[in-house]
């Protein structure tokens, strides 16, 4: 498993425990020493993981072993039928979606998908969707509304693809149309930031009745590196930018941008993907039930009020 710089003391202690286990035999028991180190390891993990800086948490959100959309779909759903194409240009592999069953409940799952190796990352465009990805997403959302099926959006992207080809095919317009149409979608929409929630690329599938965020995921108008490059003319100031942007769940809940933080296993979702998926599934079922308990017009009214209240302030 890939190890981040601040996790190295944990890795060293884990290796030491493994070495002692291999050295042990019937004649020589090393259990007392192993147990002592295990207690020390647990304390070290708590000290490191419960006192991470915003920049360290962003590194967790970007961890190469972190579960992606298709991983969660595999772990959470009973069935999944992927649907392809925007019916205009192409099938964007950075944005996937289709009908699924979660404990017998029909849903439309849509989400960004990254790759695990160089070949897959090229195919998935590193999770950065093109205009056809956003057009596919809204096509599937309209299909879900037609059949009165709730929509689940799993967000994990550093941002929409900013290349010339994407701009020529109407990247900004595609995202803007998604914002407009999602605001008026007459079916429940639940969005979850499962990793990176970068800029308009995240917001393009993020207008929802309830917005949730995984504990170490982030949601921001710009990446810390981009912010640092603008403010300090150096991406090396990214840790300072991460601190200033207030992009994690605790701050986002205070600003009414997200509704709930979904806990992750100690050290991040990649440490125990099954546990992370179980927590995500439980939260989704709760909010799908909550959003489905009201009529279409009330759903639209509450959604409208939700977004009108973001950014409110009082002058004294």
C-alpha positions in Angstrom: 0.0 0.0 0.0 1.3 3.5 -0.9 2.5 5.3 2.2 2.3 9.1 2.7 5.2 10.9 4.4 3.4 11.5 7.7 2.4 7.8 7.8 6.0 6.5 7.8 6.4 6.1 11.6 3.2 3.8 11.4 4.7 1.8 8.6 8.0 1.3 10.4 6.2 0.0 13.6 4.0 -2.3 11.5 7.1 -3.8 9.8 8.7 -4.3 13.2 5.7 -6.2 14.5 5.6 -8.4 11.3 9.4 -9.1 11.8 8.9 -10.2 15.4 6.0 -12.5 14.4 8.2 -14.2 11.8 11.0 -14.5 14.3 8.8 -16.2 16.9 8.9 -20.0 17.3 7.7 -22.6 19.7 10.9 -22.3 21.8 10.9 -18.5 21.9 7.8 -16.5 22.5 7.7 -12.9 21.6 4.1 -12.3 22.3 4.6 -9.9 25.2 6.8 -7.7 23.1 4.4 -7.9 20.1 1.5 -6.9 22.3 3.4 -4.0 23.7 4.2 -2.7 20.2 0.6 -3.2 19.1 -0.6 -1.0 21.9 2.1 1.6 20.9 1.0 1.3 17.2 -2.7 1.9 18.1 -1.7 5.0 20.1 0.5 6.3 17.3 -2.3 5.8 14.7 -4.7 7.8 16.9 -2.2 10.5 17.5 -1.4 10.9 13.8 -4.8 10.4 12.2 -6.8 12.4 14.6 -4.5 15.4 14.4 -4.0 15.7 10.7 -3.6 19.1 9.0 -6.0 20.0 6.1 -3.1 19.3 3.6 -2.5 15.8 5.1 -6.3 15.1 4.8 -6.2 16.2 1.1 -3.4 13.6 0.6 -5.7 11.0 2.1 -8.5 12.1 -0.2 -6.1 11.6 -3.2 -4.7 8.3 -2.0 -4.2 6.0 -5.0 -5.7 3.0 -3.1 -8.8 5.0 -2.0 -12.1 3.4 -3.2 -13.6 5.0 -6.4 -17.1 5.1 -7.7 -17.1 1.7 -9.3 -15.6 0.2 -6.1 -18.5 1.6 -4.0 -21.0 0.4 -6.6 -19.6 -3.1 -6.4 -19.6 -3.1 -2.5 -23.0 -1.3 -2.0 -25.3 -2.5 -4.7 -27.1 -5.8 -5.4 -27.3 -5.1 -9.2 -25.8 -2.4 -11.5 -26.6 -1.8 -15.2 -24.2 0.7 -16.7 -25.6 3.1 -19.4 -23.3 4.8 -21.9 -23.1 7.9 -24.1 -24.5 11.4 -24.3 -26.4 10.7 -27.6 -24.5 13.7 -29.1 -20.8 13.0 -29.3 -19.2 10.1 -27.2 -19.1 8.0 -24.1 -16.9 9.7 -21.5 -15.2 7.1 -19.4 -14.4 9.7 -16.7 -18.2 9.8 -15.8 -20.0 6.6 -15.3 -23.7 5.9 -14.5 -26.5 3.5 -14.6 -29.5 1.9 -12.8 -28.7 0.0 -9.5 -30.4 -1.7 -6.6 -29.4 -0.9 -3.1 -31.2 -3.3 -0.7 -34.0 -3.6 -3.2 -34.3 0.2 -3.7 -34.0 1.3 -7.3 -31.6 4.2 -7.8 -29.7 5.9 -10.6 -26.0 6.0 -9.6 -23.8 8.6 -11.4 -20.2 9.4 -10.5 -16.7 10.3 -11.5 -14.3 7.5 -12.1 -10.5 7.6 -11.8 -8.0 4.9 -12.9 -5.7 2.6 -10.9 -2.8 2.5 -13.4 -1.4 4.7 -16.2 -3.4 3.0 -18.9 -6.7 3.2 -17.0 -6.0 6.8 -15.9 -5.5 7.8 -19.6 -8.8 6.0 -20.4 -10.6 7.7 -17.5 -8.8 11.0 -18.0 -7.8 11.0 -14.3 -11.5 11.5 -13.3 -11.7 14.8 -15.2 -14.9 14.7 -17.3 -15.4 16.2 -20.7 -18.6 18.0 -21.8 -20.0 14.6 -23.1 -19.6 13.3 -19.5 -21.8 16.0 -18.0 -24.3 15.6 -20.9 -24.4 11.9 -20.2 -24.9 12.6 -16.5 -27.9 14.9 -17.0 -29.4 12.5 -19.6 -29.4 9.7 -17.0 -30.8 12.1 -14.4 -33.7 13.0 -16.7 -34.3 9.2 -17.3 -34.4 8.7 -13.6 -36.9 11.5 -13.1 -39.1 10.0 -15.9 -39.3 6.7 -14.0 -39.4 8.4 -10.5 -36.1 6.9 -9.4 -33.8 8.7 -6.9 -30.4 9.9 -8.2 -27.2 9.2 -6.3 -24.1 11.3 -7.4 -20.7 10.2 -6.2 -18.2 13.0 -6.7 -14.5 12.4 -7.0 -12.7 14.8 -9.4 -9.9 17.4 -9.3 -12.1 19.4 -11.8 -13.6 19.3 -15.2 -11.2 18.7 -18.0 -9.9 22.2 -19.2 -8.4 21.2 -22.5 -9.0 23.0 -25.8 -11.2 20.1 -27.2 -13.4 20.2 -24.1 -13.8 24.0 -24.4 -14.6 23.7 -28.1 -17.4 21.2 -27.4 -18.9 23.5 -24.8 -17.6 22.5 -21.3 -18.9 25.6 -19.5 -22.3 25.3 -21.2 -22.6 21.6 -20.3 -21.9 22.3 -16.6 -24.2 25.3 -16.6 -27.0 23.3 -18.1 -26.5 20.6 -15.5 -26.8 23.2 -12.7 -30.0 24.6 -14.2 -31.6 21.2 -14.9 -30.6 19.6 -11.6 -32.2 22.5 -9.7 -35.5 21.6 -11.3 -35.2 17.8 -11.3 -38.5 16.3 -9.9 -36.9 13.3 -8.2 -34.7 13.1 -5.1 -31.0 13.8 -5.6 -28.3 12.8 -3.1 -24.7 13.9 -3.8 -21.7 12.5 -1.9 -18.1 13.8 -2.2 -16.2 10.5 -1.8 -12.7 11.9 -2.6 -11.8 15.1 -4.4 -14.6 17.7 -5.0 -12.9 20.2 -7.2 -14.5 23.3 -8.7 -17.2 23.3 -11.3 -16.3 19.7 -12.2 -17.7 18.6 -8.9 -20.6 21.1 -8.8 -21.7 19.9 -12.3 -23.2 16.8 -10.6 -23.5 18.3 -7.1 -26.8 20.2 -7.0 -28.8 18.0 -4.7 -31.4 17.8 -2.0 -28.8 16.5 0.4 -25.0 16.9 0.0 -22.9 14.5 2.1 -19.1 14.2 2.4 -16.7 11.5 3.4 -14.7 12.4 6.5 -11.4 13.0 4.6 -12.8 14.1 1.3 -12.7 17.8 0.3 -15.0 20.2 -1.6 -13.6 23.4 -2.9 -14.0 26.1 -5.5 -10.4 25.6 -6.5 -7.6 23.1 -5.7 -5.1 24.2 -3.0 -2.3 24.2 -5.7 -4.4 26.4 -7.9 -5.2 28.8 -5.1 -1.5 28.9 -4.0 -0.4 29.7 -7.6 -2.8 32.6 -7.8 -2.2 34.1 -4.3 1.4 33.3 -3.7 2.7 32.6 -7.3 3.9 29.2 -6.0 2.1 25.8 -5.8 4.5 25.1 -2.9 2.2 27.1 -0.7 -0.6 24.6 -1.2 -0.6 23.5 2.5 -1.3 27.1 3.5 -4.0 27.4 0.9 -5.6 24.2 2.2 -5.8 25.7 5.6 -7.4 29.0 4.3 -9.9 27.4 2.0 -11.9 25.6 4.7 -12.6 22.7 2.4 -13.3 19.8 4.8 -16.5 18.5 6.2 -16.4 20.3 9.6 -16.1 23.7 8.0 -18.6 22.9 5.2 -21.3 21.8 7.7 -20.9 25.2 9.5 -21.5 27.0 6.2 -24.5 24.8 5.3 -22.8 23.6 2.2 -23.0 19.9 3.2 -25.5 18.2 5.4 -23.5 15.4 7.0 -20.0 13.9 7.3 -19.8 10.2 6.7 -17.1 8.7 9.1 -14.2 6.7 7.6 -12.1 4.0 9.1 -9.1 5.2 11.1 -6.5 6.4 8.5 -8.9 6.8 5.6 -11.4 4.8 3.5 -8.5 2.8 1.8 -7.6 1.2 5.1 -10.9 -0.7 5.2 -13.0 -0.1 2.0 -15.8 -2.5 3.2 -16.3 -0.5 6.4 -16.3 2.8 4.4 -18.8 1.4 1.9 -21.1 0.2 4.7 -21.1 3.7 6.2 -21.8 5.3 2.8 -24.6 2.8 2.1 -26.3 3.5 5.4 -26.2 7.2 4.9 -27.5 7.0 1.4 -30.5 4.8 2.4 -31.3 7.3 5.2 -31.3 10.4 3.0 -33.1 8.6 0.0 -35.9 7.7 2.4 -36.0 11.3 3.8 -36.0 12.9 0.4 -38.6 10.4 -1.0 -41.1 11.2 1.8 -42.2 14.5 0.2 -43.9 15.4 -3.0 -42.2 16.7 -6.1 -43.2 20.3 -5.6 -42.2 20.4 -2.0 -38.9 18.7 -3.0 -38.2 21.6 -5.4 -39.2 24.2 -2.9 -36.8 22.8 -0.2 -34.0 22.4 -2.7 -34.4 26.1 -3.8 -34.4 27.3 -0.2 -31.3 25.2 0.6 -29.2 26.9 -2.1 -30.6 30.4 -1.4 -29.4 30.1 2.2 -25.8 29.3 1.4 -23.6 32.3 1.9 -26.1 34.2 4.1 -24.7 36.8 6.4 -26.1 39.4 8.9 -25.0 43.0 9.1 -25.1 44.6 12.5 
